[in-house]
Amino acid sequence: MNRQRYYNYIAEKLEVLSFRIKTNGKLNLLDLNIHSETLYRDFLNILYDYNLEPSNIGKANYEAIDLIDEEKRLVLQVSATATTTKINDTLKKKKIKDLSELDYHIKFIFIANEAKKLRDKTYLNQHNINFDSKTDILDKVTILESVSQLTIDKITSIYDLMQKEFGEKPDTLKLSSNLAAIVNFLAKENLGNVFNKIQLNDYGIEEKIEFNDLSDIKESTFDEYKIYYGILDRIYGEFIREGTNKTVSVFRKITSFYEKEMVAKNLTNVEKFFNIIGKVEEHVMKSDLLREIPEEEIDMCVRIIVVDAFVRCKIFKNPRGYTHVAP
């Protein structure tokens, strides 16, 4: 579904952005924080129907306030530092008193670290501005929860925004890729009558599945798609005989999607596995090679390829002594 691909893309970009903000912060490189404030302004305007603007545009800047929606009487502070001290220091500012008298509401959005623990704290709201810590402290997790419930039109708008911001909007002439070429070849195979000449070490596969906490999808995913190992092995072998780097590039591309998923510490391995499938599918859907292939067949072929990459030790951790599942 487009919704799933769009959500996966948005989640990936917010995750990578937060990771880079934290890394740059350790080096005292803060330019990305400034640009992220602008991104989140546009992002939240779509997500919540706000009309946020920088607080220093056209009027005197509100101290410690970054964005303001005058129509909804809302102010936001955008920060990479998620601490109770940060919130308390903001709430005691004189400008907060002025905003409180004008019946404004304040929210905090933390763009680097999660802020779940901050929602149960008590704060020194000495100016009594409208503020509820349980609902007015946002982070990437709460943002993504809201994104997941959007209509398809709205999630498409945010997806388009993120692609423009990150410079990945494809041309009208779609891109080609070796992964798409593999899907194209696989889609031409008769997958309804599989005869796998390569004997797999099923015990080794099951051991790796259990080692990576993926047992919940063993039957529905791994058992369903590992039987196509021999077909892919033949396709990869043909590329190798041609002397091309297609096979290596395919594995490295899948591995790159896996590496990005490893950054997401709050996700289970099952969620990460399906995110990899979504990212591979999103990548290959940009190619003109697949223009005539139904989306359901593309999804099936992508699942075969990702399961095969798992079997070939290209993604997820291997148990001790596990090197390959084919003798």
C-alpha positions as CSV (number, residue, x, y, z in Angstrom):
1,M,0.0,0.0,0.0
2,N,1.2,3.5,-0.7
3,R,0.2,4.5,2.8
4,Q,2.7,2.0,4.3
5,R,5.5,3.1,1.9
6,Y,4.9,6.8,2.7
7,Y,4.8,6.2,6.4
8,N,8.1,4.1,6.3
9,Y,9.8,6.9,4.3
10,I,8.7,9.6,6.7
11,A,9.6,7.6,9.8
12,E,13.1,6.8,8.3
13,K,13.8,10.4,7.6
14,L,12.8,11.7,11.0
15,E,14.8,8.9,12.6
16,V,18.0,9.7,10.6
17,L,17.4,13.5,11.2
18,S,17.2,13.0,15.0
19,F,20.3,10.8,15.0
20,R,22.3,13.4,13.0
21,I,21.1,16.2,15.3
22,K,22.4,14.3,18.3
23,T,25.7,13.6,16.7
24,N,26.2,17.1,15.4
25,G,25.2,18.5,18.9
26,K,28.2,16.6,20.4
27,L,30.4,18.4,18.0
28,N,28.7,21.8,18.7
29,L,27.5,21.9,15.1
30,L,24.0,23.5,15.4
31,D,23.1,24.6,11.8
32,L,21.0,21.4,11.3
33,N,18.9,22.4,14.3
34,I,17.9,25.7,12.6
35,H,17.0,24.0,9.3
36,S,15.0,21.3,11.3
37,E,12.9,24.0,12.9
38,T,11.8,25.1,9.4
39,L,11.1,21.6,8.4
40,Y,9.0,20.9,11.5
41,R,7.1,24.1,11.0
42,D,5.9,23.0,7.6
43,F,5.5,19.4,8.8
44,L,3.2,20.4,11.7
45,N,1.3,22.8,9.6
46,I,0.2,19.9,7.4
47,L,-0.1,17.4,10.3
48,Y,-2.3,19.4,12.6
49,D,-3.7,22.2,10.3
50,Y,-1.6,24.8,12.1
51,N,-0.5,28.1,10.6
52,L,2.9,28.3,12.4
53,E,5.4,31.0,11.5
54,P,8.7,31.9,13.0
55,S,8.2,34.1,16.1
56,N,10.7,36.7,14.9
57,I,9.1,37.4,11.5
58,G,7.5,40.9,11.4
59,K,7.4,41.3,15.1
60,A,9.7,41.4,18.1
61,N,11.0,37.9,18.8
62,Y,9.4,36.0,21.7
63,E,12.2,34.9,24.0
64,A,12.5,31.1,24.0
65,I,9.6,30.7,21.5
66,D,10.4,29.5,18.0
67,L,7.1,29.2,16.2
68,I,3.8,30.9,16.7
69,D,0.2,30.5,15.3
70,E,-1.6,33.7,16.1
71,E,-4.9,32.5,14.8
72,K,-5.0,29.5,17.1
73,R,-3.1,31.3,19.9
74,L,-0.4,28.6,19.9
75,V,3.3,28.9,20.5
76,L,5.9,26.1,20.1
77,Q,9.4,25.7,21.3
78,V,11.5,23.4,19.0
79,S,14.5,21.9,20.9
80,A,17.0,19.1,20.7
81,T,17.4,19.1,24.5
82,A,14.7,17.1,26.2
83,T,14.9,17.9,29.9
84,T,12.7,19.2,32.7
85,T,15.1,22.1,33.2
86,K,14.6,23.1,29.6
87,I,10.8,23.2,30.0
88,N,10.9,25.0,33.4
89,D,13.4,27.6,32.1
90,T,11.0,28.4,29.3
91,L,7.9,28.5,31.4
92,K,9.4,31.1,33.8
93,K,10.3,33.6,31.0
94,K,8.7,37.0,31.1
95,K,7.4,36.6,27.6
96,I,5.4,33.5,28.7
97,K,3.6,35.8,31.2
98,D,2.6,38.1,28.3
99,L,1.5,35.1,26.2
100,S,-0.5,33.7,29.1
101,E,-2.4,37.0,29.5
102,L,-3.3,36.7,25.8
103,D,-4.7,33.2,26.5
104,Y,-2.0,31.4,24.4
105,H,-1.2,27.7,24.6
106,I,2.4,26.4,24.6
107,K,3.7,23.1,23.3
108,F,7.3,21.7,23.3
109,I,8.6,19.5,20.5
110,F,11.9,17.7,21.0
111,I,13.5,16.7,17.7
112,A,16.4,14.6,18.8
113,N,15.6,12.5,21.9
114,E,12.3,10.9,23.0
115,A,10.4,12.7,25.7
116,K,8.1,10.0,27.1
117,K,9.6,10.4,30.7
118,L,8.9,14.1,30.6
119,R,5.2,13.7,30.3
120,D,4.8,12.4,33.9
121,K,6.7,15.3,35.5
122,T,5.3,18.3,37.3
123,Y,6.5,21.7,36.1
124,L,6.7,25.2,37.5
125,N,4.1,26.9,35.4
126,Q,4.2,30.1,37.4
127,H,2.6,32.3,34.8
128,N,-0.3,29.7,34.3
129,I,0.0,29.6,30.5
130,N,-2.2,26.8,28.9
131,F,0.1,23.8,29.2
132,D,-0.6,20.1,29.8
133,S,2.6,18.0,30.0
134,K,0.7,14.8,29.0
135,T,-0.4,16.2,25.6
136,D,1.8,19.3,25.0
137,I,5.3,17.6,25.0
138,L,5.9,16.1,21.5
139,D,8.7,14.0,20.0
140,K,9.3,11.9,16.9
141,V,7.2,9.0,18.4
142,T,4.1,11.1,19.1
143,I,4.5,12.8,15.7
144,L,4.7,9.4,14.0
145,E,1.6,8.2,15.9
146,S,-0.3,11.1,14.5
147,V,1.1,10.5,11.0
148,S,-0.1,6.9,11.1
149,Q,-3.7,8.0,11.5
150,L,-3.7,10.5,8.7
151,T,-5.9,10.4,5.6
152,I,-4.1,9.3,2.5
153,D,-4.2,12.8,1.1
154,K,-2.5,14.3,4.2
155,I,0.2,11.6,4.5
156,T,0.9,12.1,0.8
157,S,1.4,15.8,1.4
158,I,3.9,15.1,4.2
159,Y,5.6,12.5,2.1
160,D,6.0,15.0,-0.8
161,L,7.4,17.6,1.7
162,M,10.0,15.2,3.0
163,Q,11.1,14.2,-0.5
164,K,11.5,17.8,-1.4
165,E,13.4,18.6,1.8
166,F,15.8,15.6,1.4
167,G,16.3,16.0,-2.3
168,E,14.9,12.6,-3.4
169,K,12.0,13.5,-5.6
170,P,12.5,11.4,-8.7
171,D,12.2,12.7,-12.3
172,T,9.3,12.0,-14.5
173,L,11.6,9.6,-16.2
174,K,11.8,6.9,-13.6
175,L,15.1,5.6,-12.4
176,S,16.6,2.2,-13.1
177,S,18.2,0.0,-10.5
178,N,19.8,-3.5,-10.2
179,L,17.2,-4.4,-7.5
180,A,14.4,-3.5,-9.9
181,A,16.2,-5.7,-12.5
182,I,16.1,-8.6,-10.1
183,V,12.4,-8.1,-9.4
184,N,11.8,-7.9,-13.1
185,F,13.5,-11.3,-13.8
186,L,11.9,-12.9,-10.8
187,A,8.4,-11.7,-11.9
188,K,8.9,-13.6,-15.2
189,E,9.6,-16.9,-13.4
190,N,6.9,-19.5,-12.8
191,L,6.7,-19.3,-9.1
192,G,3.7,-21.6,-8.8
193,N,5.7,-24.7,-9.5
194,V,8.9,-24.4,-7.5
195,F,11.6,-27.2,-7.7
196,N,14.5,-26.1,-5.5
197,K,17.6,-28.1,-6.5
198,I,19.6,-26.5,-3.6
199,Q,19.1,-28.3,-0.3
200,L,18.9,-25.7,2.4
201,N,20.0,-26.2,6.0
202,D,16.5,-25.6,7.6
203,Y,17.9,-26.0,11.1
204,G,20.4,-23.2,10.5
205,I,17.7,-20.9,9.2
206,E,15.4,-21.6,12.1
207,E,18.3,-21.0,14.5
208,K,19.0,-17.6,12.9
209,I,15.2,-16.7,13.0
210,E,15.0,-17.6,16.7
211,F,18.3,-15.8,17.5
212,N,16.9,-12.5,16.0
213,D,13.5,-12.8,17.7
214,L,11.7,-13.3,14.3
215,S,9.8,-16.5,15.2
216,D,6.4,-14.8,15.0
217,I,6.8,-14.5,11.2
218,K,8.6,-17.8,10.6
219,E,5.7,-19.6,9.0
220,S,4.0,-16.7,7.3
221,T,7.2,-15.2,5.8
222,F,10.3,-17.3,6.0
223,D,8.8,-20.7,5.3
224,E,6.6,-19.1,2.6
225,Y,9.5,-17.4,0.6
226,K,12.7,-19.3,1.4
227,I,11.7,-22.0,-1.1
228,Y,12.6,-19.6,-3.9
229,Y,16.2,-19.6,-2.9
230,G,17.2,-21.7,-5.9
231,I,15.5,-19.5,-8.5
232,L,17.3,-16.4,-7.1
233,D,20.6,-18.3,-6.9
234,R,20.3,-19.0,-10.6
235,I,19.4,-15.3,-11.4
236,Y,22.4,-14.1,-9.3
237,G,24.6,-16.7,-11.0
238,E,23.7,-15.4,-14.4
239,F,24.7,-11.9,-13.4
240,I,28.0,-13.1,-12.0
241,R,28.8,-14.9,-15.2
242,E,28.2,-11.7,-17.1
243,G,31.0,-10.2,-15.1
244,T,28.8,-7.4,-13.7
245,N,28.5,-6.0,-10.2
246,K,24.7,-6.3,-10.1
247,T,24.6,-9.1,-7.5
248,V,27.0,-7.2,-5.1
249,S,25.1,-4.0,-5.5
250,V,21.8,-5.6,-4.8
251,F,23.0,-7.1,-1.5
252,R,24.7,-3.9,-0.5
253,K,21.6,-1.9,-1.1
254,I,19.5,-4.3,1.0
255,T,22.2,-4.2,3.7
256,S,22.1,-0.3,3.7
257,F,18.3,-0.5,4.4
258,Y,19.0,-2.9,7.2
259,E,21.7,-0.7,8.7
260,K,19.3,2.3,8.8
261,E,16.7,0.2,10.6
262,M,19.3,-0.7,13.3
263,V,19.3,2.9,14.4
264,A,15.6,2.6,15.5
265,K,16.1,1.2,19.0
266,N,12.3,1.4,19.8
267,L,11.3,-1.1,17.1
268,T,11.1,-4.9,17.3
269,N,13.1,-6.9,14.8
270,V,9.8,-8.0,13.2
271,E,9.0,-4.3,12.6
272,K,12.5,-3.7,11.3
273,F,12.2,-6.7,8.9
274,F,8.9,-5.4,7.4
275,N,10.4,-1.9,7.2
276,I,13.2,-3.3,5.1
277,I,10.6,-4.9,2.8
278,G,8.8,-1.6,2.5
279,K,12.0,0.3,1.7
280,V,13.1,-2.2,-0.9
281,E,9.7,-2.0,-2.5
282,E,9.7,1.8,-2.4
283,H,13.1,1.8,-4.1
284,V,12.2,-0.6,-6.9
285,M,8.9,1.1,-7.6
286,K,10.8,4.1,-8.9
287,S,12.0,2.1,-11.9
288,D,10.4,2.0,-15.4
289,L,11.4,-1.7,-15.5
290,L,8.4,-2.6,-13.3
291,R,5.9,-0.4,-15.1
292,E,3.9,-3.4,-16.4
293,I,4.1,-5.6,-13.3
294,P,1.1,-5.5,-10.9
295,E,1.9,-4.1,-7.4
296,E,0.9,-7.4,-5.8
297,E,3.5,-9.3,-7.8
298,I,6.2,-6.7,-7.0
299,D,5.4,-7.0,-3.3
300,M,5.7,-10.8,-3.5
301,C,9.1,-10.6,-5.4
302,V,10.5,-8.1,-2.9
303,R,9.6,-10.4,0.0
304,I,11.4,-13.3,-1.8
305,I,14.5,-11.1,-2.2
306,V,14.6,-9.9,1.4
307,V,14.0,-13.4,2.8
308,D,16.8,-14.6,0.5
309,A,19.1,-11.9,1.8
310,F,18.4,-13.0,5.3
311,V,19.2,-16.6,4.4
312,R,22.4,-15.5,2.7
313,C,23.6,-13.7,5.9
314,K,23.3,-10.2,4.3
315,I,21.0,-8.9,7.0
316,F,20.4,-9.5,10.7
317,K,22.9,-11.1,13.1
318,N,24.1,-14.6,12.7
319,P,24.3,-17.1,15.6
320,R,27.7,-18.4,16.6
321,G,29.1,-20.7,13.9
322,Y,26.4,-19.7,11.3
323,T,27.9,-18.8,8.0
324,H,25.6,-20.0,5.2
325,V,22.5,-22.2,5.0
326,A,23.4,-24.1,1.8
327,P,26.0,-26.9,2.1
